């Protein structure tokens, strides 16, 4: 069985040159597989490259550069032409992008890849296409690199006016919290907002975490952690590292998404960064020394190209009230259930649910949400969201599908809402199932 030596992304080097660089960590593995040794200054070694039913001459060499000792594989024009046909989608895409910018980087999420694997033949390696890493495997169209407002509006049950408003607030405030009841899709909205700012679905520019009651400043910013030898080492937290990453790419927006932001002790987690996240206190002019910083450590700041999006479940009784210090640094935006939108109705019909039953679902949930909103102990923040019904699959038996959602997801929620009024809770559940 052929063994994987390394994996390579099909990028502009495939288009512009007849060689590719071997990942540093795979150099020894490749030389071992080929049964060769090679040092800087030595002549290139002739090798063979197999692809499909073809075999081509290649060469293994170390780049002749004082600053670059990379191991590289060179190949001839004939193989280059085969690769161009083999990866026609990538090559067409790269060619078009290079017309716009010579610095184009192909996102990992849409790129095609090759595996370099061993063979039974001496000094021979094989190139294999990695189909399962292609985002849309069975299409003649290469996935779009771009993600625009139009794409976001297709993904969301939201009006253009509402989307524009959120977009504008996030752009100026830099910190927002999307608040709403269970199932309104707060996290989904957060990621689509981020992608629309970035202009593509580049996950490397989006970091997402979830706060909890034991989450600390040391987890978030930096702190001392025990090592295996019994000592303590200062380690950087996830937000610290992401800020540094964003600062190194200042021309592009980066997004830090905090799910369930009000589950943590916010003043304790943010510490002295409470001031630095303000939109007018970003950048090196407002850099400070952190709590655990040594005297010789560089000062820290939050870069201006970093945006923070928090999500907050308004129906969680266990949560503490967000303190004023944090509240004034974030804009709070309500995300509502979408049962009364035309987009949601169209979505259900597209999923193979007939219009009569679609209207049945909408009517039932508009009614129960009205009851929830009028209840003095619950209110608007407890309304049930639409995402329980946002299936990615076509629905075959939609009545059974609906019944299963009610019994396994909605019923426990309703019993929690009216935990001390069992009869009232049962009545609400029966109303949702009545008429099936």
C-alpha positions in Angstrom: 0.0 0.0 0.0 1.3 3.5 -0.9 2.2 5.6 2.1 1.6 9.3 2.3 4.8 11.4 2.3 3.3 14.9 2.3 0.3 16.9 1.1 0.6 20.0 -1.1 -2.0 22.7 -2.0 -2.4 23.6 -5.6 -1.5 27.2 -5.6 0.1 29.7 -7.9 3.5 28.0 -7.8 2.0 25.2 -9.8 0.9 27.7 -12.4 4.1 29.9 -12.6 6.9 27.4 -12.2 7.9 23.8 -12.9 8.7 22.9 -9.3 7.3 22.8 -5.8 8.8 23.0 -2.3 8.8 20.0 0.0 7.4 20.9 3.5 10.4 21.1 6.0 8.9 18.4 8.3 8.6 16.0 5.4 12.1 16.3 3.9 13.7 13.3 5.6 10.6 11.2 5.0 10.8 12.0 1.2 14.5 11.2 1.0 14.0 8.0 2.9 11.2 7.0 0.6 13.3 7.7 -2.5 16.3 5.9 -0.9 18.6 8.9 -1.4 20.7 11.3 0.7 21.2 14.9 -0.4 23.0 17.9 1.2 23.4 21.5 0.2 25.9 22.0 -2.6 25.4 18.5 -4.0 24.1 17.9 -7.5 20.4 17.3 -8.1 19.2 13.7 -8.0 17.2 12.3 -10.9 13.8 10.9 -9.8 10.6 9.7 -11.4 7.1 11.2 -10.9 4.0 9.2 -11.6 0.5 10.7 -12.3 -2.4 8.6 -13.5 -0.9 6.3 -16.2 2.1 8.6 -17.0 5.6 8.7 -15.7 7.8 11.8 -16.0 11.4 12.7 -15.3 12.0 14.9 -12.3 14.8 16.1 -10.1 15.3 16.5 -6.4 17.5 19.4 -5.3 18.3 21.9 -2.6 17.6 25.5 -3.5 20.8 27.4 -4.3 20.2 30.3 -1.9 21.9 31.5 1.2 18.6 32.3 2.8 16.7 29.3 1.5 17.8 25.7 2.0 14.5 24.2 0.9 14.3 20.8 -0.6 12.5 21.1 -4.0 11.1 18.8 -6.7 11.5 20.0 -10.3 9.7 18.6 -13.3 9.5 19.2 -17.0 7.0 21.1 -19.1 5.0 18.0 -20.1 4.1 17.3 -16.5 3.3 20.9 -16.0 0.7 20.7 -18.8 -0.7 17.5 -17.3 -1.1 19.2 -13.9 -2.9 22.1 -15.6 -5.4 19.8 -17.1 -5.7 17.7 -13.9 -6.4 20.8 -11.8 -8.2 22.8 -14.5 -10.6 24.4 -11.9 -7.7 25.6 -9.7 -5.7 26.8 -12.7 -8.6 28.8 -14.2 -9.3 30.4 -10.8 -5.7 31.3 -10.1 -5.2 32.7 -13.5 -8.2 35.1 -13.1 -7.1 36.1 -9.5 -3.6 36.9 -10.7 -5.0 39.4 -13.1 -6.4 41.3 -10.1 -3.4 40.9 -7.7 0.0 39.2 -7.9 -0.2 38.5 -4.2 -3.3 36.3 -4.4 -3.5 33.5 -1.8 -5.7 30.6 -2.4 -7.9 29.9 0.7 -7.5 26.5 2.2 -11.3 26.0 2.3 -11.6 26.0 -1.5 -8.3 24.8 -2.7 -7.5 21.5 -4.4 -4.7 19.3 -3.0 -2.3 16.6 -4.1 -0.8 13.8 -2.1 2.8 12.8 -2.7 2.9 9.0 -1.9 5.5 6.2 -2.1 5.6 3.6 -4.9 7.2 0.2 -5.3 9.5 1.5 -8.0 13.0 2.9 -7.2 13.5 6.6 -6.9 9.8 7.1 -7.8 7.0 9.0 -6.1 3.4 9.3 -7.2 1.1 12.4 -7.4 -2.5 11.7 -6.4 -5.5 14.1 -6.4 -7.2 14.5 -3.0 -10.9 14.7 -4.0 -12.3 14.6 -0.6 -10.7 18.0 0.3 -12.4 19.8 -2.6 -15.3 21.8 -1.2 -17.7 21.0 -4.1 -16.6 17.7 -5.4 -19.2 16.9 -8.1 -19.4 20.2 -10.0 -17.7 21.7 -13.0 -17.6 25.1 -11.2 -14.8 25.9 -8.8 -16.3 27.2 -5.5 -16.5 31.0 -5.3 -13.7 32.6 -3.3 -15.9 35.6 -2.6 -18.6 36.1 0.1 -20.6 39.3 -0.3 -23.6 40.9 1.4 -25.7 39.2 -1.3 -24.4 35.8 -0.2 -25.1 36.6 3.5 -28.6 37.6 2.8 -29.2 34.3 1.0 -27.9 32.5 4.0 -29.9 34.5 6.6 -33.6 35.1 7.4 -32.9 38.8 7.7 -33.9 41.9 5.8 -31.3 43.9 3.9 -32.1 46.9 6.1 -31.4 45.0 9.3 -28.2 43.5 7.9 -27.0 46.9 6.8 -27.7 48.3 10.2 -25.8 45.6 12.0 -22.9 45.9 9.5 -22.7 49.7 10.0 -22.7 49.4 13.8 -20.1 46.7 13.9 -17.9 48.7 11.5 -17.9 51.8 13.8 -18.3 50.3 17.3 -16.0 47.2 16.5 -17.7 45.3 19.4 -21.3 44.0 19.3 -23.4 41.4 21.1 -26.1 39.5 19.3 -28.7 38.7 21.9 -31.8 36.6 21.5 -33.7 33.5 22.6 -32.7 29.9 21.9 -32.6 28.9 18.3 -32.6 32.3 16.5 -29.2 31.5 15.0 -27.0 34.1 16.8 -23.7 32.2 16.1 -24.7 31.6 12.5 -25.4 35.3 12.0 -22.1 36.2 13.7 -20.0 34.0 11.3 -21.9 35.3 8.2 -21.3 38.9 9.3 -17.6 38.1 9.7 -17.4 36.5 6.2 -19.1 39.4 4.6 -16.6 41.8 6.1 -13.6 39.6 5.1 -15.0 39.1 1.6 -14.7 35.3 1.7 -15.1 32.3 4.0 -11.5 32.5 5.3 -11.8 30.6 8.6 -8.2 31.5 9.5 -9.4 35.1 10.1 -12.2 34.0 12.5 -11.7 32.6 16.0 -14.6 31.3 18.1 -14.7 30.4 21.7 -17.4 29.9 24.4 -17.2 31.4 27.8 -18.2 29.5 30.9 -18.1 30.2 34.6 -14.6 28.9 35.2 -13.1 30.8 32.2 -10.3 33.0 33.3 -8.0 35.9 32.4 -5.2 33.3 32.2 -7.1 31.4 29.6 -8.0 34.5 27.6 -5.0 36.8 27.8 -2.0 35.2 29.6 -1.0 33.5 32.8 1.4 31.1 34.4 0.8 27.4 33.8 2.5 24.4 35.5 5.0 22.4 33.4 5.8 18.7 33.6 8.9 19.4 35.6 7.0 21.2 38.3 7.8 24.8 37.2 5.6 27.5 36.0 5.7 29.0 32.5 4.0 32.2 31.2 1.7 31.2 28.4 -0.3 33.4 26.0 -4.1 33.0 25.9 -6.3 32.6 22.9 -7.3 36.3 22.6 -3.7 37.5 23.0 -2.5 35.2 20.2 -5.3 36.2 17.9 -4.6 39.9 18.5 -1.0 39.3 17.5 -2.1 37.4 14.4 -4.4 40.2 13.4 -1.7 42.8 14.0 0.6 41.1 11.5 -2.0 41.4 8.8 -3.3 44.9 9.6 -4.9 45.5 6.2 -7.4 42.7 6.6 -10.3 42.4 9.2 -10.2 39.6 11.8 -13.1 38.5 13.9 -13.2 37.1 17.5 -16.5 35.5 18.2 -17.4 34.8 21.9 -20.4 32.4 22.2 -22.4 32.7 25.4 -20.4 35.8 26.4 -22.4 36.5 29.6 -21.7 33.1 31.0 -18.2 34.2 32.1 -17.1 36.7 34.7 -16.5 39.4 32.2 -14.5 41.9 34.3 -12.3 39.1 35.5 -11.7 37.7 32.0 -11.0 40.9 30.2 -9.1 42.6 33.0 -7.2 45.7 31.9 -8.2 45.0 28.3 -11.7 46.4 29.1 -10.3 49.8 28.0 -8.3 48.5 25.0 -11.3 47.0 23.2 -13.0 50.4 22.8 -13.1 51.4 19.2 -11.2 54.7 19.8 -8.5 53.0 22.0 -7.1 50.5 19.5 -3.5 50.3 18.2 -0.1 50.9 19.6 -0.8 54.4 20.9 -2.8 52.8 23.7 -0.6 49.9 24.4 -0.2 48.8 28.1 1.8 46.4 30.2 -0.3 43.3 31.1 -0.8 41.9 34.6 1.8 39.1 34.2 4.2 40.9 31.8 7.8 41.1 32.8 9.5 44.5 32.8 11.3 43.7 29.5 8.1 42.5 27.8 6.7 44.4 24.9 3.5 46.3 25.6 0.2 45.0 24.4 -2.6 46.6 22.4 -5.7 45.4 20.5 -5.3 46.1 16.8 -7.8 48.3 14.9 -8.6 45.5 12.4 -9.9 43.1 15.1 -13.7 43.0 15.7 -15.4 41.3 18.6 -18.9 39.6 18.2 -20.5 38.2 21.3 -23.7 36.1 21.5 -26.0 36.1 24.4 -28.9 33.8 25.2 -31.6 36.0 26.7 -33.5 32.9 28.0 -30.8 31.6 30.3 -32.0 32.1 33.9 -28.6 31.2 35.4 -26.7 34.1 33.8 -25.6 37.2 35.7 -26.4 40.6 34.3 -23.8 42.0 32.1 -22.0 44.7 34.0 -22.1 48.3 32.9 -18.4 48.5 32.2 -18.7 46.0 29.5 -22.2 46.9 28.3 -21.1 50.4 27.3 -18.3 49.0 25.2 -20.6 46.8 23.1 -23.6 47.6 21.0 -26.4 45.1 21.8 -28.5 43.9 18.8 -31.6 41.8 19.0 -31.9 38.7 16.8 -35.6 37.7 16.5 -37.3 34.4 15.5 -38.0 34.4 11.7 -41.3 32.6 11.7 -43.1 35.6 10.3 -40.7 36.2 7.4 -41.2 35.2 3.8 -37.6 33.9 3.6 -38.4 31.3 6.3 -41.5 30.2 4.6 -39.7 29.8 1.3 -36.9 27.9 3.0 -39.3 25.3 4.4 -41.0 24.8 1.0 -37.6 24.3 -0.7 -37.0 21.5 1.9 -39.9 19.6 0.5 -42.5 20.7 3.0 -45.8 21.5 1.3 -47.2 25.0 1.7 -50.2 23.9 3.9 -47.9 22.3 6.5 -45.4 25.2 6.2 -48.3 27.5 7.2 -49.2 25.1 10.0 -45.7 25.3 11.5 -45.6 29.1 11.2 -49.0 29.5 12.8 -48.2 27.2 15.8 -45.0 29.0 16.6 -46.3 32.5 16.2 -49.0 31.4 18.7 -46.7 29.9 21.3 -44.3 32.8 21.0 -47.1 35.2 21.6 -48.0 33.3 24.8 -44.4 33.4 25.9 -44.0 37.1 25.3 -47.2 37.9 27.3 -46.2 35.7 30.2 -45.0 38.2 33.0 -42.3 35.7 34.1 -40.9 35.1 30.6 -41.3 37.8 28.0 -39.7 38.6 24.6 -36.3 37.2 25.4 -37.7 33.6 25.8 -39.4 33.2 22.4 -38.5 30.0 20.5 -36.3 30.4 17.5 -36.6 29.1 14.0 -33.3 27.3 13.7 -34.8 24.1 15.1 -36.4 23.8 11.7 -33.4 24.9 9.6 -32.5 21.4 8.2 -29.9 21.1 5.5 -31.6 18.1 4.1 -34.7 17.5 2.1 -37.6 16.4 4.4 -39.3 13.2 3.3 -41.9 12.6 6.0 -42.4 16.2 7.3 -45.1 15.4 9.9 -42.9 12.8 11.6 -39.9 15.3 11.3 -42.0 18.0 13.0 -43.2 15.7 15.7 -39.7 14.5 16.5 -38.5 18.1 16.9 -41.3 19.0 19.2 -40.8 15.9 21.4 -37.0 16.0 21.6 -36.1 19.7 21.4 -39.0 22.0 22.0 -40.8 20.0 24.8 -37.8 20.1 27.2 -37.5 23.8 26.6 -41.2 24.5 27.4 -41.0 22.3 30.5 -38.1 24.4 31.7 -40.0 27.6 31.0 -43.0 26.6 33.0 -41.2 24.4 35.5 -43.6 25.1 38.3 -46.8 25.1 36.1 -46.8 21.6 34.7 -50.3 21.7 33.3 -49.7 24.9 31.5 -46.5 23.5 29.9 -48.4 20.3 28.8 -51.1 22.5 27.3 -48.5 24.4 25.2 -47.0 21.2 24.0 -50.4 19.7 23.1 -51.3 22.8 21.1 -48.1 22.4 19.0 -49.0 18.8 18.1 -52.8 19.4 17.7 -53.9 19.0 14.1 -51.1 16.7 12.9 
